[in-house]
Amino acid sequence: VLEAVELGNTPPNNLQEDDEHHNNHHDHPSRSQVIILGIDISHRSRKAQFISCASGVCCFSLVYGYLQELISVSLCNRQLGLFLAMMQFTTYTFLSSLIHSYITPRSKSKHVTLKPGTPDATQKVPMRYYLFLSLLRATDAAFTNMAMAYINYPAKTLMKSSRVVFTMLFGTLFARKRYNIIDYSIVTLMVSGLVIFMHADANSSAVFQPIGIIMLTVSLLCDGAITNLSEQLMNQYDIGQDEFIYNLYSITTLGILAAAAARGDLRDGISFLQTPGTLGEIQDGLVDVESSWSVP
């Protein structure tokens, strides 16, 4: 859900001017559809679309953060990073397949003509791009989850929230994008606050190792590359975010599955699911490993 919202159409900087443009061209036949979870919000102004998407990202991020800390820290004792990533992307693939196959097609009741200069609708994104993006996404997810063993959750969350820095970095260096002075000022303040927090956390937290910072930095670099390349491919091939995410995550899941099996996380994760108690309790011998979750 978060990925679908974030990969949607990005609103322009001048929302007021775009609202006027929207009102003047409300019924233009070539206007792109903006569909979120099967709901077409194309008829709304760009400002309303932005508020809807931003609110969705905020709400889902809160729930995601709570569940991730509960599962990664409390239940799995900061271990089984690849297994959790595999389960996460397996669910992503399943839900995106439902949205792509059943929800999105029903919401497309009107024919939308292609934008001038875009490829024919039958032209697909080359598989090599999906493979490359899948490798980056698998690395991003794996390093993010495995970093939990070396860094505390608040520091991990704060550092991951600085993804905009790496997105702008890749956008400036490779996509030749330009940002205004306000954007650079916000990023500078964000980086300054992050450095201050990390310095204080390194001296006070019992769970803080440099390798965790390195792993999160690698994941953020992958995320910045994914964001910019995904935006370019979606615009170039006029592909919807639901179809793009489904194709991308299907391949990513296979890659993480292979990595989890090779590392042993798949075996340990399945064993953990079959045994009651948290992973820490199981490893300390505080539960009966012969028992099961079934109710007599």
C-alpha positions in Angstrom: 0.0 0.0 0.0 2.8 2.4 1.0 4.7 1.7 -2.2 1.6 2.2 -4.4 0.9 5.5 -2.8 4.5 6.7 -3.0 4.9 5.7 -6.6 1.7 7.4 -7.6 1.7 10.7 -9.5 3.8 13.3 -7.7 2.0 16.7 -7.4 3.7 19.8 -8.8 5.3 22.4 -6.5 2.8 25.1 -7.3 -0.4 23.5 -6.2 -2.5 26.6 -6.8 -1.5 26.9 -10.4 -2.2 23.2 -11.0 -5.6 23.5 -9.4 -6.5 26.2 -11.9 -5.2 24.0 -14.7 -7.2 21.1 -13.4 -10.4 23.2 -13.3 -9.9 24.4 -16.9 -9.2 20.8 -18.2 -11.3 18.7 -15.9 -12.8 16.6 -18.7 -9.7 16.3 -20.8 -9.7 12.7 -22.2 -6.0 12.2 -21.9 -5.8 13.0 -18.2 -4.0 10.2 -16.4 -5.9 8.2 -13.9 -4.9 8.2 -10.2 -6.1 5.0 -8.6 -5.3 4.2 -5.0 -6.5 0.8 -3.6 -9.0 0.6 -6.5 -10.5 4.1 -5.8 -10.2 6.5 -8.6 -9.4 10.0 -7.3 -8.6 11.5 -10.7 -11.6 13.8 -10.5 -10.2 15.5 -7.5 -7.8 18.5 -7.6 -4.1 17.7 -7.5 -3.9 19.3 -4.0 -6.7 16.9 -2.8 -4.8 14.0 -4.4 -1.6 15.0 -2.6 -3.4 15.3 0.8 -5.1 11.9 0.3 -1.8 10.2 -0.6 0.2 11.9 2.1 -2.4 11.0 4.8 -2.4 7.4 3.6 1.3 7.2 3.8 1.3 8.7 7.3 -1.4 6.4 8.7 -0.1 3.2 7.2 3.5 4.1 8.3 2.4 4.4 11.9 0.8 0.9 11.8 3.7 -0.5 9.9 6.2 0.8 12.4 4.4 -0.5 15.4 4.0 -4.0 13.9 7.6 -4.1 12.7 9.0 -3.3 16.1 6.6 -5.8 17.7 7.7 -8.6 15.4 11.4 -7.8 14.8 12.3 -6.8 18.4 9.8 -8.4 20.8 9.0 -11.7 19.0 12.0 -12.4 16.9 14.7 -10.9 19.2 16.3 -8.9 16.4 17.0 -12.1 14.4 15.6 -13.9 11.3 15.9 -10.7 9.3 15.8 -12.5 5.9 12.9 -14.7 6.9 10.9 -11.7 8.0 11.8 -9.9 4.7 10.6 -13.0 2.8 7.3 -13.1 4.6 6.9 -9.4 4.2 7.4 -9.5 0.4 5.4 -12.7 0.0 2.4 -10.7 1.5 3.2 -7.7 -0.7 3.1 -9.9 -3.8 -0.1 -11.5 -2.8 -1.9 -8.3 -2.1 -0.5 -6.5 -5.1 -1.7 -9.4 -7.3 -5.2 -9.0 -5.9 -5.2 -5.3 -6.5 -3.7 -5.7 -10.0 -6.0 -8.5 -11.1 -9.3 -7.7 -9.5 -9.6 -4.2 -8.0 -7.8 -1.9 -10.4 -9.4 -3.3 -13.6 -12.9 -2.7 -12.2 -12.1 0.9 -11.4 -11.0 1.7 -14.9 -14.4 2.3 -16.4 -13.2 5.0 -18.7 -10.8 4.6 -21.6 -7.7 6.7 -21.0 -5.7 7.6 -24.1 -1.9 7.5 -23.9 0.0 10.7 -23.4 1.8 12.1 -26.5 5.2 10.6 -26.9 4.6 7.5 -24.7 5.2 4.0 -26.1 2.4 1.8 -27.3 0.3 0.2 -24.6 1.5 -3.3 -25.7 5.2 -2.3 -25.0 6.3 -3.7 -21.7 9.0 -2.8 -19.3 12.1 -4.9 -20.3 12.8 -7.7 -17.9 16.4 -6.6 -17.3 15.0 -3.5 -15.5 12.8 -5.6 -13.3 15.7 -7.9 -12.4 17.9 -4.9 -11.6 15.3 -3.2 -9.5 14.4 -6.5 -7.8 18.0 -7.0 -6.8 18.1 -3.5 -5.3 14.8 -3.9 -3.5 15.9 -7.3 -2.1 19.1 -5.8 -0.8 17.2 -2.9 0.7 14.8 -5.1 2.6 17.4 -7.6 3.7 19.8 -5.0 5.0 17.0 -3.0 6.7 15.8 -6.1 8.7 19.3 -7.5 9.4 20.4 -4.1 10.7 17.9 -4.5 13.6 20.4 -6.8 15.3 23.0 -4.0 15.5 21.0 -0.8 16.1 18.0 0.2 18.2 14.6 0.6 16.6 14.2 4.4 17.1 17.6 5.1 15.5 16.7 2.8 12.6 13.3 4.5 12.1 14.8 7.9 12.2 17.6 7.0 9.7 15.1 5.3 7.3 12.9 8.4 7.4 15.8 10.3 5.8 15.3 8.5 2.5 14.4 11.8 0.9 18.1 12.7 1.2 19.2 9.8 -0.9 16.3 10.2 -3.3 17.3 13.8 -4.0 20.9 12.7 -4.3 20.2 10.2 -7.0 17.8 12.5 -8.7 20.4 15.3 -8.9 23.3 13.1 -10.0 21.6 10.7 -12.4 18.2 12.0 -13.3 19.4 15.6 -13.7 16.6 16.9 -11.5 16.6 20.3 -10.0 15.3 21.2 -6.5 14.7 24.7 -5.0 16.6 26.2 -2.1 13.9 25.3 0.3 14.2 21.6 -0.5 18.0 21.7 0.1 17.5 23.6 3.3 15.1 21.0 4.7 17.4 18.2 3.8 20.3 20.0 5.5 18.3 20.4 8.7 17.3 16.8 8.5 20.8 15.5 8.1 22.0 17.8 10.9 19.4 16.5 13.3 20.1 12.9 12.3 23.9 13.4 13.0 23.1 14.9 16.5 20.7 12.1 17.4 23.1 9.3 16.2 26.0 10.8 18.1 23.9 10.9 21.3 22.5 7.5 20.7 25.9 5.9 20.1 27.0 7.0 23.6 23.8 6.0 25.5 22.2 3.0 23.7 23.3 -0.6 24.5 22.2 -1.7 21.0 24.2 0.5 18.6 27.0 -0.7 16.4 28.6 1.0 13.4 27.8 -2.0 11.1 24.1 -1.3 11.6 24.6 2.3 10.3 26.5 0.9 7.3 23.7 -1.6 6.5 21.1 1.1 6.7 23.1 3.4 4.5 23.4 0.7 1.9 19.6 0.1 2.1 18.9 3.9 1.7 21.2 4.1 -1.4 19.3 1.2 -2.9 16.0 2.9 -2.0 17.1 6.2 -3.6 18.1 4.4 -6.9 14.8 2.4 -6.9 12.6 5.5 -6.4 14.2 7.5 -9.3 14.5 4.6 -11.7 10.9 3.4 -11.0 9.5 6.9 -11.6 11.4 7.1 -14.9 10.2 3.6 -16.1 6.6 4.3 -15.1 6.6 7.5 -17.1 8.5 6.1 -20.1 6.3 3.0 -20.5 3.1 4.5 -19.1 2.6 1.6 -16.6 0.4 1.9 -13.6 1.9 1.6 -10.1 -0.2 -1.6 -9.3 1.1 -3.5 -12.2 4.6 -2.3 -11.7 4.7 -3.2 -8.1 3.2 -6.6 -8.7 5.9 -7.5 -11.4 8.7 -6.0 -9.3 7.8 -7.7 -6.0 7.1 -11.1 -7.6 10.8 -11.3 -8.6 12.0 -9.7 -5.4 10.2 -12.4 -3.3 12.0 -15.2 -5.2 15.4 -13.5 -4.6 14.8 -13.0 -0.8 13.5 -16.6 -0.6 16.7 -17.9 -2.1 18.8 -15.8 0.2 16.8 -16.8 3.3 17.2 -20.5 2.4 21.0 -20.1 1.8 21.5 -18.3 5.1 19.4 -20.7 7.1 16.8 -18.1 8.1 14.1 -20.0 6.2 14.6 -23.2 8.2 14.9 -21.3 11.5 11.9 -19.2 10.7 9.6 -22.1 10.0 10.8 -23.8 13.2 10.0 -20.6 15.1 6.5 -20.4 13.7 5.8 -24.0 14.8 6.9 -23.4 18.4 5.0 -21.3 20.9 6.8 -18.4 22.6 9.2 -15.6 21.5 12.5 -16.5 19.8 14.4 -15.4 22.9 12.3 -17.7 25.1 12.8 -20.6 22.8 16.6 -20.1 22.7 16.8 -19.8 26.5 14.8 -23.0 26.9 11.9 -21.3 28.7 9.3 -23.1 26.6 8.6 -26.6 25.7 9.8 -27.1 22.1 7.7 -30.2 21.8 4.5 -28.4 22.3 2.5 -26.7 19.5 0.1 -23.8 19.0 -2.9 -26.1 18.6 -5.6 -26.0 21.3 -6.4 -29.4 22.9 
